Every structure is written in structure tokens, then in C-alpha cells.
Amino acid sequence: MRFEASVSSIERARRLTLLEVGGRGVVRRVLRDNPARADRLSALGVTPGARIRVLQRYPGFVFECDESELAVEPSVAHAILVEDGGETTESRIQKIGFRRREAERSSRGILTRWASGSMR
Amino acid sequence: MSCHVAAERAATPSVLTLRARPLEIVLVGNPNVGKSVIFGRLTGRYATVSNYPGTTVGLTSGHALVGAEVCDIVDSPGVNALEGELSEDEQVTRRLLASGKADVVVQVADARNLRRALMLTSQIAGFGLPMVVVLNMVDEARRHGIDVDAAGLAAELGVPVVETVAVDGQGLDDLRVALLAASPARVPLNRLGDRAAWAHEAAARLRRARPSSVGRLHVFLSRAVRQPLTGLPILAFVLYVVYLFVGVFGAQTLVGLVERRLFGQVIIPAATALADRFLPWAAARDFLVGPYGLVTMGLTYAIAIVLPVVATFFLVFGWLEDSGYIPRLAVFADRIFRVMGLNGKAVLPMVLGLGCDTMATMTTRILGTPKERLIAVLLLALGIPCSAQLATILGILGGISFWALATLFGVVVVQMFVVGFLAARVLPGERSDFIMELPPLRLPVMRNLALKTLLRIRWYLWEAVPLFLVGTVLLFALDKTGLLPRIVEAGRPVVTGLLGLPAESAQVFIMGFLRRDYGAAGLFQLAHAGQLSATQSVVALTVMTLFVPCVANFMMMIKEQGLRPALAILVFVTTVALATGTALNYAFRGFGVQY
């Protein structure tokens, strides 16, 4: 059952490079084919659950991750998997307020933790 | 400002304990969160403060009164992580925490970015040291609609949490009190020990975000400077303003005032008159006011020709540093730098090199791999002119023509490209991926800007001026012992033969080995005396620009890379410089170029 959950969550994830400028998403996971790179991204806050908004795609890939503005080369952005649809959810939650978001987060947190744990 | 947990514990009077050495308090935190500002506020000492990650790459220490005892406070380079793959400057901090010398850790956090701060907290907690968490820049966070539940955070971690606005000094008294109540943090990790998940969950619980409509101009500017269509014209405009301020106002107006008026009409005549009256020995008079005199040459070069330019440059450069503009250039530079085996992050040491190559050589620590650091050190030594030298270049060539300037910079840039391209292929190792945080754009705080500029000018006076004087004494000695003409003679085949310069310029190159700008100042005087033609000026300045910057820079290269690589760079760079000068000289003659 757990396996199915992880597969479906990963299938919904897209590479960050596929998002348009202004597109939003929530980090699902970071590919660990290059562990040093994944560690650096994680230290900068690019970890499962972080909200991302694409600011620019050329000449460098620039995105906002929570409150940080990060610039990366395209291959790095390619290794970040995001779940889209964050746009509508997030903006709606912003309006409704903090409590709803907290509730949303805790329900999402279980999957998130499991997905990131399974990657290690 | 409020301080949680600390208050009740600190209420019990602290007992003065005897220690073998003062308590050591270490400031640790993510890059660009204001550790150096807090350091300055606690100790009264200034550690350079700027608005980009990597301003502090070494340890700075000072003293502060905490409770009833004087403690050592240490400012450390910013870290994103203390485990896994670390950059050189992150290792400096890690080693400090692991050394056992640190007694208390103060984690400085950007209140806006709680999640990242907590990731780090969980790693600092691993060292088991008593700690205090400082939520800095709470004013900026509130403007962005972000509130952090400090009391909740204190309860979660079991350590004092203090809110501060360090630039205004708010909350610093609370911090002093909280330090007495520092205790090891307990981080309730889940059974997988997943820090990211804990940080994420805790931040979501303790941080409240309201929608805010702050800074529409801020968002607009921030986008404008990093998009090619608007960013490149803005870059051109910024460079033009810097040129106007440093190249025209500093190098021409101010230098004219100081050199011709102050030195030419007041100081040198007065010094000469005094020497004539009180010094009966010709040698002593020459030592002070002769052709290689301390006043006529050493002080004139250092104070009249270089200082005005350095001062104006430090001012405008400090403004750019504090605005957060420089790191945004990395977005453009990344693709170009990748060809040279570097990534966009290298824009920081390269641009800082325009201020001072020695400091920039130390800043290469922020780069990811040994290969990148070596290439950056090499390119800094080869091509990046420091402020003082930039000044003399603008002073001499600005007076000739735009094309003379364009030739010099064109040749230097192409040379850096070629060397970087080859180095990327010849040297072993890898480059790291370009991943860089862009700090928020901010309006520089005038107090910090003024302080930083004044301290840099003082640094120049203490560091560079003595070298100018030593160089002058050396030239004086060489001249008096009759060695100088022999050296000039020995250098003739190269200087006159290959480079096509007058033989006297050999002495300028000797000065150039000591400090490039000192040599360039010598060229400035030769050019003013009409001894250099326009094309000769271009050749001489190009060679000088390609030389290793100065003795101090060479020492720093040894410190960062070791003696052998530093010597190899020195020999390589000198060869490239002379070869380029020769090629340029023959090209000028062959095509009959005139300016």
C-alpha cells in the first residue's frame, strides 16, 4: 500500500524546468543522482514541502523557495521534482488564513516525510 | 523586543566563576543573516558587513562584557550546513565548533527564513553546546507579513530565543541577558532522524505568514536587474556611473587637486625648502625630496595619485556591495564562467577583485571545488585590476582615447578567457554546480557605508602606503649604489626590444612587482612627463595589468594554495604578461596603430 502511495505521488511530480515563469509548485523530492548537489540544495531549503515560484528561466534559472531567492543552472533545476497545482491551493490558502494551511500541511506532511525517507 | 525563557533564569544572580581562559562565544548562522552586525554591536569592533553571502570567510574575534565577565566573541563565516559536502569557509566554522574551544553558540537566524534556520539548528544541536537563538531582522520579516512565535520556539528547543533588529541595536541587551541562560538545544527528531522534515513541520507550526503587499518597487527592481533585456542596460549604466565617479571625479578632479595643488604647490616646495635649510648632506636631501625621495615619490604616489581614486572607489563599491546587486550579476555570468571551468558564483571574487585582489583571493574559499578555487586565484592574479590600479589606468588612458582603454580591457578580457578556457581543460578536478542564493535588494545603510569606506581607506593607508615607502627606499638604494642603471641595462632587451618602451620604464616594472598600482603610478608620471607615447602607454599598462597584483596578494596566494602553486602562478602570469605585451607591441607597429 505504501508503495502505491509513493508511486502515485511521484507520478504527479514534474521537473522544475517544466514550470513556466510565474508557475508555482511544492517540492516533492530532489533527485539524488548527485548527492553533493542534493545536499547543497537541501541546506538552502529546497526540501520536500518547500513552496517554489519560478521567477526567471533564462539566462539562469531563478526561483523563489519559501523566502529565499535562488539562482541555479538548468541542470540543477532539472533535478528538482515539484508537484504542481500549488498555485491555486496556495493562493486560496493565503486568503483563507493560517489555520487552514496548518491543517493542510499536517495532512500532507505524512506523505512528504515518507517520500523523503524512502529516498535515503 | 522580547526575550523568552532567558528572563526568569537570568533573574538568579550569576556567580562569578574563575576560568582558565575567557568564555568563548561563537556567532554561527546561515550566510547573510547579520552575524557581523551583531558581532560589531556586541564587541564594538567592526567586522566587514555587506549584503551578500560570503562577506566573512575567516574568523574575527573581539571581547564583550556578558554578565560580570569579559568573554571572547567570535564571528564565523556563514554556513548552510555543517554536515556533508562543505565549502572551505563552511569547514572553518565546522572546525571551530568541533574544536572544543567554543563554550556558547549564538545561532543568528533570519526571522523570515525560519525553516532554513531550523535545519541548521538541528545540526548545531549535534555539537551539544549551550546555545541561544537570535531571530534577526524581525522588522523586515514583519514588513513581509511574517511573524515567528519566539516563545513557542524557545519551548520547542529549550534554549533562549531573542528577537533583534541588529542594525538598529534593538534586542542586543536582551541577547546579553540571554547568553547567561544558554543551554544545549534538544531537537525532537523523528525516528528516521529526518532534519528537513522536522524543520519543515516546526517552521510551519511556529511561523505565521499574512499576505503582504510590500515592496512593489522592490519586486520590480529585483526582476529588472536579473533579466537580460533590462539587466544588461542597467549593468552598462552602473559601470558608467562608477566610471564617472571614480574615473572622472576621483582620478581626474580629485587627483588634479591633490597632486597639483596640494603636493605640487604646497607640500613638495615646503619639504624641499625645509630639507635645503636643515639637511646639509645631499644624500639625506635626496632621500626625502630627490627623484626617488620619500616625499617626492613615495608619498606623492601613495597619497596624491592613488588615494583619491581608491577612496572614491571604496565608496561606490561599498554602496554596490550593500545593495545586493553584485550577486545578481552571477545569473548572467554563469554561462560565461562555465567555459572557464567556474560557475556564476565566481562573479563574487572576480568583482571583489576590482576592490582588492588580496581580499578577493581569500574570498575564493566560497567556491565549491579545489579546481575552481585555483582557477579563480589564477584569473584574479592575471587579469583583474584592483581599484588602485584601475585608477591609474583610467587616469592615463582616459586622457588618450576611448579606444586605448578599449584595447587594454579587450586584451585583458580575451587573455582571461583563453587562460581560463585552457585551465579548465588542463587542470584536474571538477567544477561544482551553480547554486547560489540572491540576497534581497536593500537600500544601503549610510552609517555602515561610511564606516566601511573609512576603515578600508585606513586599511589602505596602513597596508599599501608602507609598501610604497619601502619600494621608494629600495629604488633610492638601487639608484645610489649604481645598481639601478645596471638593472635598467639588463632589462633593456625585454623592455625596449620586445615591448618597445623607453629604457626608464624598467624601474617602473620593478615597482610593479612590489605593487601593480605603484608601478602604474610610476607610468602615470612617465606619461605625464611626455616620455610615453599613446601606444607605449597601452602596452606598458597592459603588461602591468597582467602582472601579479602585489606582494601582499602573492602572500595570500601562498596561504590559500600553497607555495608551489603560487610560484607556478607567478611565473606563468609574468610570462603571459610579457608575451602579451610583446605581441601587442608588434601588432601596433605592424598595423601602424595610432591613438
Contacts between the chains, C-beta under 8 A, distances in Angstrom:
chain1	res1	chain2	res2	distance
A	34	B	433	7.4
A	35	B	84	7.9
A	35	B	85	7.7
A	36	B	84	7.5
A	36	B	85	4.0
A	36	B	432	7.6
A	37	B	433	5.1
A	37	B	435	7.2
A	39	B	81	6.7
A	39	B	84	4.1
A	39	B	85	5.3
A	40	B	80	7.2
A	40	B	81	7.7
A	40	B	85	6.7
A	40	B	433	7.6
A	40	B	435	5.4
A	41	B	435	6.4
A	42	B	81	7.7
A	42	B	119	7.6
A	42	B	196	6.0
A	43	B	80	3.6
A	43	B	81	3.7
A	43	B	84	7.7
A	43	B	116	7.8
A	43	B	119	6.8
A	44	B	80	5.8
A	44	B	116	7.0
A	44	B	435	6.8
A	44	B	437	6.1
A	45	B	113	7.0
A	45	B	115	5.8
A	45	B	116	4.3
A	45	B	119	7.2
A	47	B	119	7.6
A	47	B	196	3.8
A	47	B	197	8.0
A	47	B	199	7.6
A	47	B	200	6.4
A	48	B	196	6.7
A	48	B	197	7.4
A	48	B	200	7.3
A	49	B	197	7.9
A	49	B	200	4.6
A	50	B	115	7.3
A	50	B	200	7.5
A	55	B	223	7.0
A	55	B	226	7.9
A	56	B	223	7.5
A	56	B	226	6.1
A	56	B	227	6.2
A	56	B	331	7.5
A	58	B	228	7.2
A	59	B	228	6.0
A	59	B	331	6.4
A	59	B	332	5.8
A	59	B	334	7.0
A	59	B	335	5.8
A	60	B	226	7.7
A	60	B	330	7.4
A	60	B	331	3.9
A	60	B	332	7.4
A	60	B	334	5.1
A	60	B	335	7.7
A	60	B	344	6.5
A	60	B	434	7.2
A	62	B	226	6.2
A	62	B	331	6.2
A	62	B	438	7.2
A	66	B	113	6.5
A	66	B	115	5.9
A	66	B	116	7.5
A	67	B	110	7.6
A	67	B	112	4.3
A	67	B	113	4.7
A	67	B	144	7.4
A	67	B	146	7.4
A	68	B	113	6.1
A	68	B	116	6.9
A	68	B	437	5.6
A	69	B	222	7.6
A	69	B	437	6.9
A	69	B	438	4.3
A	69	B	440	7.4
A	70	B	435	6.9
A	70	B	436	7.0
A	70	B	437	5.7
A	70	B	438	7.1
A	71	B	226	7.7
A	71	B	330	6.2
A	71	B	331	5.0
A	71	B	334	7.6
A	71	B	344	6.8
A	71	B	434	7.2
A	71	B	435	7.9
A	71	B	436	5.0
A	71	B	437	7.9
A	71	B	438	5.6
A	72	B	433	7.2
A	72	B	434	5.9
A	72	B	435	5.0
A	72	B	436	7.4
A	73	B	334	5.9
A	73	B	338	7.5
A	73	B	343	6.9
A	73	B	344	7.6
A	73	B	433	6.2
A	73	B	434	4.2
A	73	B	435	8.0
A	75	B	433	6.9
A	76	B	433	5.0
A	76	B	434	6.9
A	76	B	435	5.7
A	94	B	209	7.8
A	94	B	211	5.2
A	95	B	211	7.4
A	98	B	208	5.2
A	98	B	209	7.2
A	98	B	210	7.9
A	101	B	204	7.8
A	102	B	204	6.4
A	102	B	205	7.1
A	105	B	201	7.7
A	105	B	204	4.8
A	106	B	201	7.8
A	106	B	204	7.9
A	109	B	197	7.3
A	109	B	200	7.3
A	109	B	201	5.8
A	109	B	204	8.0
A	112	B	197	6.9
A	112	B	200	7.4
A	113	B	190	7.0
A	113	B	192	7.5
A	113	B	194	6.3
A	113	B	197	4.5
A	116	B	194	6.4
A	116	B	196	6.4
A	116	B	197	6.4
A	117	B	192	4.8
A	117	B	194	6.0
A	117	B	197	7.7
A	120	B	192	7.8
